């Protein structure tokens, strides 16, 4: 890294003797975004340029309002962009640093008032001559993007699918780095040797929020997949003591699947002698449910506090994939059933 910084300084324009040499780092890239939650859930959005309630997982409010989630082999991103500016999304897909390896990708989305235009390039920092930008038409070609006007901003939604480069993670508990920026359409691209401050996150299938110290939970699945028109069951195991004084637990599926499954509410069970409590959630899935990843959210209420049903309350989330059976997929091909994405479970 030190050698790369020396290279960056060496490539600065020559200045007058005695003048102070300063790196030309764009101000937009120098401050890391403040990520709302570093644990990112698998969740399939509908790429249509419209951000719906609980469809997206908030990423950061700075420099622009942005959203991010994932599913195996895909990374999804969205943002509200000031009118007249382009969206620039930076991905460190192995989470090892912007000027490391060849896994860093920059995606630029332009809005011409009618349709979005997406381009992509990779930063290859493995070359002997130093970091180099390389056009990535395969990444742009395998990506989906949609945009629409929303008030004084325009909304961009995009989904990156790995085109066979083994760049996008396929497993949970994988770190990546990201940032979102709005730049002028005429702004020149940054030099390859310049660093970028990213928000570092971990891709996951489960997440908790504001849970008490010492309190643990875990979902038990036969598998994280379910077929529309069938049912599934999850056992939730909690570890703690009755001193936590939980009063009630409520569970439901969020977002695009909120009307496709059952909601559950019941008194929180007592902990047994082994400090365990169990809750079984069983539901049918409507035949009309779209396929993909969705989030199951649980909310815990305490006796000594008012009901906490918001995302800032004590909650937990787990993800589940809704997919067609092999028989259904064959029928789907015969009937030209329109393609769709999405069922996952999440909380907090």
NORJO-V475624 format. One record per helix or strand of 2 or more residues. SS is the DSSP state (H for helix, E for strand). FROM is the first residue (numbers start at 1). LEN is the number of residues. If there is no record, write none. Layout:
ss=SS from=FROM len=LEN
ss=SS from=FROM len=LEN
//
This chain:
ss=H from=2 len=9
ss=H from=27 len=4
ss=E from=39 len=4
ss=E from=58 len=3
ss=E from=66 len=6
ss=E from=74 len=9
ss=E from=85 len=8
ss=E from=104 len=8
ss=E from=116 len=9
ss=E from=132 len=4
ss=H from=137 len=6
ss=E from=144 len=7
ss=E from=153 len=9
ss=E from=174 len=11
ss=E from=199 len=6
ss=E from=206 len=4
ss=E from=216 len=5
ss=E from=225 len=2
ss=E from=231 len=9
ss=H from=242 len=3
ss=E from=246 len=8
ss=H from=255 len=3
ss=E from=264 len=4
ss=E from=276 len=9
ss=E from=292 len=11
ss=E from=315 len=8
ss=H from=326 len=10
//
